Amino acid sequence: MTKHFLGIEIGGTKLQLGISAGDGSKFTAFERRDIDISKGATGILAQIEEAGKKLLAAYPVQRIGVGFGGPVDSERGCVIKSHQVAGWDDVPLGSWCEEKFGVPTVLGNDCDCAALAEALFGAGQGSRTVFYVTVGTGIGGGLVIGGRLHGKGRPAVAEIGHLRPGLSADTPVATVESYAAGPAIVDAAERLLESSDDEAAKSELRHCKMESVLTAKILANLAATGNSIAKSALFQSTCVLGWAIAQVITITAADVVVVGGGVSLIGEERFFQPLRCEVARYVFPPVAKAYRILPAALGEDVVVHGAIALAKATSR
């Protein structure tokens, strides 16, 4: 008889719930809800209760796994806080799920869950040491060794976005994330717009700003046509991120680095190729030919797959 597990992803904009056997196969059932930030954690909990009871009525599950978009205390099953949605401070989400659904529940960070899924079922499948990086509004990381998440019970682990790039980065806000995440790329372009001597590039960028809000994707499209400001902003991002990934490879000897998130969707030519060049520049020479940098493979459902995998691993 097939065992079923329920995976729940709680993000800043979306809530996703899926049921599967925990082997990376297609979901048996799936529910998605948009999040209304104005309703805070209480509103999201109500959505989880409604969607969860609907799924559990049709598919009794052995265990629930939750991938939460923010720091968590997995040992206590508590959310520490959310940076996007109010009301999550020190919420005992694990015991809440157990009370509402009557099913044992395990809680993890969303990036850690994504790392586990990509290591087991995605781009890192078959590799011993997999480091996962998500590059979007922020930058997060997860480390999987031998099919298991590293750092269980620690207050934070694999937080590549919070490395300090250089000795001059002596405050908590001077991080890899502040140089290489999506908003940081846009901020760099804005600064260059004021200082650049390339009038054609400045004019093109100002025209784009009049038509829409600048994003990393728009800047990538401009870079592809030769805009010097956009190219410089993207180079800063890949340079800092490449330095950071090289440090992780040097310390962990990761076989595979999987990179996901919205910024990674810029693509091979404008993101992955320059990123690989920068990693090669900084990595420890003895491991220079012993790793691969690959795009994530599991799409936007990756956290749900990982939450289910976490639940299955915990039930053994």
Residue pairs with C-beta under 8 A, 6 or more apart in sequence:
2 21
3 21
3 22
3 62
3 312
4 19
4 20
4 21
4 28
4 59
4 60
4 61
4 62
5 19
5 20
5 21
5 22
5 61
5 62
5 63
5 64
5 65
5 308
5 311
5 312
5 315
6 17
6 18
6 19
6 52
6 55
6 56
6 59
6 61
6 63
6 64
6 65
6 101
6 103
6 308
6 311
7 17
7 18
7 19
7 20
7 64
7 65
7 66
7 67
7 113
7 303
7 304
7 305
7 306
7 307
7 308
7 311
8 15
8 16
8 17
8 48
8 52
8 64
8 65
8 66
8 67
8 97
8 304
8 307
9 15
9 16
9 17
9 66
9 67
9 69
9 110
9 113
9 303
9 304
9 307
10 44
10 48
10 66
10 67
10 68
10 69
10 110
11 35
11 69
11 84
11 110
11 303
12 35
12 37
12 69
12 82
12 83
12 84
12 85
13 34
13 35
13 37
13 84
14 32
14 33
14 34
14 35
15 32
15 33
15 34
15 35
15 44
15 47
15 48
15 51
16 30
16 31
16 32
16 33
16 301
16 303
16 304
17 30
17 31
17 32
17 48
17 51
17 52
17 55
17 304
18 27
18 29
18 30
18 31
18 301
18 304
18 305
18 308
19 27
19 28
19 29
19 30
19 55
19 59
19 61
19 308
20 26
20 27
20 28
20 305
20 308
21 28
22 308
22 309
22 311
22 312
23 121
24 117
24 120
24 121
24 122
24 305
24 309
27 301
27 304
28 59
29 55
29 58
29 59
30 301
30 304
31 51
31 54
31 55
33 47
33 51
35 43
35 44
35 47
35 85
36 43
37 84
37 85
37 86
39 46
40 85
40 86
40 87
41 82
41 85
41 86
41 87
41 88
41 91
42 87
44 85
45 96
48 97
48 100
49 100
52 64
52 97
52 100
52 101
53 100
53 101
55 61
56 101
56 103
61 103
62 103
62 104
62 311
62 315
63 103
63 104
63 105
63 106
63 311
63 312
63 314
63 315
64 97
64 101
64 103
64 104
64 105
64 106
64 311
65 105
65 106
65 107
65 108
65 113
65 306
65 307
65 308
65 309
65 310
65 311
65 312
65 314
66 93
66 94
66 97
66 105
66 106
66 107
66 108
66 307
67 108
67 109
67 110
67 112
67 113
67 114
67 303
67 304
67 306
67 307
67 310
68 79
68 82
68 93
68 107
68 108
68 109
68 110
69 82
69 84
69 110
70 79
70 80
70 81
70 82
70 83
70 84
70 88
70 109
70 110
71 79
71 80
71 81
71 109
71 155
71 156
72 78
72 79
72 80
72 93
72 107
72 108
72 109
73 79
73 80
73 155
74 106
74 107
74 108
74 109
74 152
74 153
75 152
75 153
76 92
76 94
77 92
77 93
77 94
77 95
77 105
77 106
77 107
78 90
78 91
78 92
78 93
78 94
78 107
79 88
79 89
79 90
79 91
79 93
79 107
80 89
80 90
81 88
81 89
81 90
82 88
83 138
93 105
93 107
94 105
94 106
94 107
95 105
97 103
97 105
98 104
98 105
104 314
104 315
105 311
106 310
106 311
106 314
108 116
108 149
108 306
108 307
108 310
109 140
109 142
110 140
110 303
111 132
111 134
111 140
111 141
111 142
111 158
112 142
112 149
112 151
112 157
112 158
112 306
112 310
113 142
113 302
113 303
113 305
113 306
113 307
113 309
113 310
114 132
114 134
114 142
114 260
114 296
114 298
114 302
114 303
114 306
115 130
115 131
115 132
115 141
115 142
115 143
115 144
115 149
115 158
115 258
115 306
116 142
116 144
116 149
116 306
116 309
116 310
116 313
117 298
117 302
117 303
117 305
117 306
117 309
118 124
118 130
118 132
118 258
118 260
118 296
118 297
118 298
118 302
118 306
119 125
119 127
119 130
119 132
119 144
119 147
119 258
120 144
120 147
120 309
121 298
121 305
121 309
122 258
122 296
122 297
122 298
122 302
123 256
123 258
123 294
123 295
123 296
123 297
124 130
124 132
124 144
124 255
124 256
124 258
124 294
127 255
127 256
128 145
128 146
128 255
129 143
129 144
129 145
129 146
129 252
129 253
129 254
129 255
129 256
130 143
130 144
130 145
130 254
130 255
130 256
130 257
130 258
131 141
131 142
131 143
131 144
131 158
131 160
131 245
131 248
131 249
131 252
131 254
131 256
131 257
131 258
132 141
132 142
132 143
132 144
132 257
132 258
132 259
132 260
132 296
133 139
133 140
133 141
133 160
133 241
133 245
133 257
133 258
133 259
133 260
133 261
134 140
134 141
134 259
134 260
134 261
134 264
134 296
135 180
135 181
135 182
135 241
135 259
135 260
135 261
135 262
135 263
135 264
136 181
136 182
136 261
136 262
136 263
137 181
137 182
137 183
137 262
138 161
138 177
138 181
139 160
139 161
139 176
139 177
139 180
139 181
139 241
139 261
140 159
140 160
140 161
141 158
141 159
141 160
141 161
141 248
142 149
142 157
142 158
143 149
143 150
143 151
143 157
143 158
143 252
143 254
144 150
145 252
148 313
149 310
150 157
150 158
151 157
151 158
156 162
158 248
160 176
160 244
160 245
160 248
161 175
161 176
161 177
161 180
161 181
162 172
162 175
162 176
162 177
163 175
163 176
163 244
163 247
164 170
164 174
164 175
164 176
165 174
165 175
165 176
165 179
165 240
165 243
165 244
168 174
169 175
176 240
176 241
176 243
176 244
177 184
178 184
179 188
179 236
179 237
179 240
179 241
180 236
180 237
180 238
180 240
180 241
180 244
181 237
181 263
182 215
182 216
182 262
182 263
184 237
185 216
185 219
185 233
185 234
185 236
185 237
185 263
186 214
186 215
186 216
186 219
186 233
188 232
188 233
188 236
188 237
189 205
189 214
189 219
189 229
189 230
189 233
190 214
192 229
192 232
192 233
193 202
193 205
193 206
193 229
196 202
196 228
196 229
198 228
198 229
201 227
201 228
201 229
201 230
202 229
204 222
204 227
205 214
205 222
205 227
205 229
205 230
208 214
208 218
208 222
212 218
216 234
216 237
216 262
216 263
216 266
217 262
217 265
217 266
219 230
219 233
219 234
220 230
220 234
220 266
220 267
220 270
220 271
222 229
222 230
223 230
223 231
223 233
223 234
223 270
224 269
224 270
234 266
234 270
234 271
234 274
235 274
237 263
238 271
238 274
238 275
238 278
239 278
241 275
241 278
242 274
242 275
242 276
242 277
242 278
242 279
242 281
242 282
243 278
243 282
245 257
245 275
245 279
245 293
246 278
246 279
246 280
246 281
246 282
246 283
246 284
247 282
248 254
248 257
249 257
249 279
249 283
249 284
249 287
249 291
250 283
250 284
250 287
253 287
253 290
253 291
254 291
255 290
255 291
255 292
256 291
256 292
256 293
256 294
257 279
257 291
257 292
257 293
257 294
258 294
258 295
258 296
258 297
259 272
259 275
259 293
259 294
259 295
259 296
260 295
260 296
260 302
261 296
263 271
264 271
264 272
264 295
264 296
268 295
272 293
272 295
275 293
276 293
279 293
280 288
283 291
296 302
298 305
